[in-house]
Amino acid sequence: MPEQFVKAISLWQPWASLMLLSTEYRKRFETRSWDTSHRGILLIHSVMRMPPGSLELARREPFKSALEDDPLWSIRRGHILGAVNLSRTYKIEGNKKLLLADGRHEESFGDWREGRFAWWCPDAVRFKTPFFCRGRQRFFDVPDRSVLLATEQWDECPEWWGNASGCPGCLCGSCVDYGG
């Protein structure tokens, strides 16, 4: 059987961890200068280096409150931390920005300038055991066997992984279902 791959994207910390929080502070939109046709599972990789000023930013609100539930965020670098379900994208135009930023913190966690794109990721799962992976710019492929070997959630949440539409009714306790 040919090897299969799962798409991944590298994010700077603390934004990588914010995508996978299980609180109301979770970042549900990834804002980018480019659009994508990719839909479904997208692994979240944390970049090995931290950008200048990220520790200072993490000490200010709303980052400070959001990251209280993830005390290890700053040392989780160079690893696949979990996955989101990228379900659609929006072009940021005029007042549409205000409609998309449904959470009171969402606007602080992204770059919402006109002409950019907001990727809607309503569902997320954080892996119990993040695994090391060399990241790249834009999307990159991770062999699905790496994910299978590194996490139990693949089997625990067949509904989530099977169709990437969320994990309603899942009892594994690891999934974050925000609907959408």
C-alpha positions as CSV (number, residue, x, y, z in Angstrom):
1,M,0.0,0.0,0.0
2,P,1.5,3.4,-0.9
3,E,2.5,5.7,1.9
4,Q,-0.1,8.3,2.8
5,F,0.5,11.8,4.1
6,V,-1.2,14.3,6.3
7,K,-0.8,18.1,5.6
8,A,0.9,20.2,8.2
9,I,1.7,23.8,8.7
10,S,4.4,25.4,11.0
11,L,3.3,28.2,13.3
12,W,5.3,30.4,15.6
13,Q,4.7,30.0,19.4
14,P,2.4,31.0,21.1
15,W,0.1,30.9,18.0
16,A,0.6,27.2,17.5
17,S,-0.6,26.4,21.0
18,L,-3.4,28.9,20.8
19,M,-4.9,26.9,17.9
20,L,-5.2,23.8,20.2
21,L,-6.4,25.2,23.5
22,S,-9.5,23.7,25.0
23,T,-10.8,27.0,26.4
24,E,-12.8,29.9,25.1
25,Y,-9.5,31.5,24.2
26,R,-8.8,29.0,21.5
27,K,-7.7,30.6,18.2
28,R,-10.2,29.3,15.6
29,F,-8.9,31.3,12.6
30,E,-5.5,31.2,11.1
31,T,-4.9,34.4,9.2
32,R,-2.6,34.3,6.2
33,S,-1.6,36.4,3.2
34,W,-2.5,33.5,0.9
35,D,-5.6,31.3,0.4
36,T,-5.8,27.6,0.2
37,S,-8.0,25.0,-1.4
38,H,-7.0,22.4,1.3
39,R,-9.9,21.2,3.5
40,G,-9.8,18.7,6.3
41,I,-7.1,17.6,8.7
42,L,-4.2,20.0,9.2
43,L,-1.4,19.2,11.6
44,I,-0.1,22.0,13.7
45,H,3.6,22.2,14.0
46,S,5.4,24.6,16.3
47,V,8.4,26.3,14.9
48,M,11.7,25.6,16.6
49,R,12.7,29.2,17.1
50,M,10.6,31.8,18.8
51,P,10.1,35.2,17.1
52,P,11.5,38.2,18.9
53,G,9.0,39.7,21.3
54,S,6.8,36.6,21.6
55,L,7.6,36.1,25.3
56,E,6.8,39.7,26.0
57,L,3.6,39.4,24.0
58,A,2.6,36.3,26.1
59,R,2.8,38.4,29.2
60,R,0.1,40.8,27.9
61,E,-3.7,40.2,27.6
62,P,-5.4,38.4,26.1
63,F,-2.4,36.1,25.5
64,K,-1.6,35.9,29.2
65,S,-5.0,34.6,30.2
66,A,-5.2,32.2,27.2
67,L,-1.8,30.6,27.9
68,E,-2.4,30.1,31.7
69,D,-3.9,26.7,30.8
70,D,-0.8,25.7,28.8
71,P,2.2,26.4,30.9
72,L,4.5,24.4,28.6
73,W,3.6,26.4,25.4
74,S,7.0,28.1,25.3
75,I,9.0,24.9,25.4
76,R,6.8,23.0,22.9
77,R,8.9,23.8,19.8
78,G,9.8,21.7,16.8
79,H,7.0,19.3,17.4
80,I,3.6,18.4,15.9
81,L,1.3,19.4,18.7
82,G,-2.1,18.4,17.3
83,A,-4.5,18.9,14.5
84,V,-7.3,21.1,13.4
85,N,-10.1,20.7,10.9
86,L,-9.6,23.4,8.2
87,S,-13.2,23.7,7.0
88,R,-13.3,26.9,4.9
89,T,-11.5,30.1,4.1
90,Y,-12.7,33.7,3.9
91,K,-11.2,36.7,2.2
92,I,-11.0,39.6,4.7
93,E,-12.9,42.5,3.2
94,G,-14.4,45.6,4.8
95,N,-16.7,44.8,7.8
96,K,-16.4,41.1,7.1
97,K,-13.5,41.1,9.6
98,L,-15.9,41.9,12.4
99,L,-18.2,39.0,11.4
100,L,-15.4,36.5,11.3
101,A,-13.9,37.4,14.6
102,D,-16.7,35.8,16.6
103,G,-14.6,35.4,19.7
104,R,-13.7,38.4,21.8
105,H,-10.0,37.4,21.6
106,E,-9.9,36.3,18.0
107,E,-8.9,39.7,16.6
108,S,-5.9,39.9,18.9
109,F,-4.6,36.5,17.7
110,G,-4.4,37.2,14.0
111,D,-3.6,39.7,11.3
112,W,-7.0,40.9,10.1
113,R,-5.9,43.4,7.5
114,E,-8.0,43.8,4.4
115,G,-7.0,41.5,1.5
116,R,-5.7,38.7,3.8
117,F,-7.4,35.3,4.3
118,A,-8.9,33.8,7.4
119,W,-8.9,30.0,7.6
120,W,-11.8,28.7,9.7
121,C,-10.7,25.8,11.9
122,P,-13.7,25.0,14.2
123,D,-12.4,21.7,15.5
124,A,-9.1,20.8,17.2
125,V,-7.4,18.0,19.0
126,R,-4.2,18.3,21.0
127,F,-2.0,15.2,20.9
128,K,-1.2,13.7,24.3
129,T,2.3,13.1,23.1
130,P,3.6,15.7,20.6
131,F,6.2,14.3,18.3
132,F,9.3,15.9,16.8
133,C,9.1,16.9,13.2
134,R,11.2,19.2,11.0
135,G,8.9,22.0,9.8
136,R,8.9,23.9,6.6
137,Q,7.3,27.0,5.2
138,R,3.7,26.8,3.8
139,F,2.2,23.3,3.8
140,F,4.3,20.2,4.1
141,D,3.5,16.5,4.3
142,V,3.9,14.2,7.3
143,P,3.7,10.5,6.9
144,D,0.4,9.3,8.5
145,R,2.3,6.4,10.1
146,S,4.3,9.0,12.1
147,V,1.1,10.4,13.4
148,L,-0.3,6.9,14.1
149,L,2.8,5.9,16.0
150,A,2.9,9.0,18.1
151,T,-0.6,9.4,19.2
152,E,-3.5,7.2,20.4
153,Q,-6.2,9.7,19.3
154,W,-6.1,8.5,15.7
155,D,-7.8,5.3,16.8
156,E,-9.7,6.9,19.7
157,C,-11.5,9.4,17.4
158,P,-12.3,7.6,14.2
159,E,-15.2,10.0,13.5
160,W,-12.9,13.0,13.7
161,W,-10.0,11.6,11.7
162,G,-12.2,9.7,9.2
163,N,-14.1,12.7,7.9
164,A,-12.4,15.7,9.5
165,S,-15.8,17.1,10.3
166,G,-15.5,17.2,14.1
167,C,-16.0,14.5,16.7
168,P,-19.5,14.9,18.0
169,G,-20.3,12.4,20.7
170,C,-16.7,11.3,21.0
171,L,-15.9,10.1,24.5
172,C,-12.1,10.2,24.3
173,G,-12.0,13.5,26.2
174,S,-9.2,14.7,24.0
175,C,-11.2,16.4,21.3
176,V,-12.3,20.0,21.4
177,D,-15.6,20.3,19.5
178,Y,-16.7,23.8,18.8
179,G,-19.2,23.0,16.1
180,G,-19.2,25.1,13.1
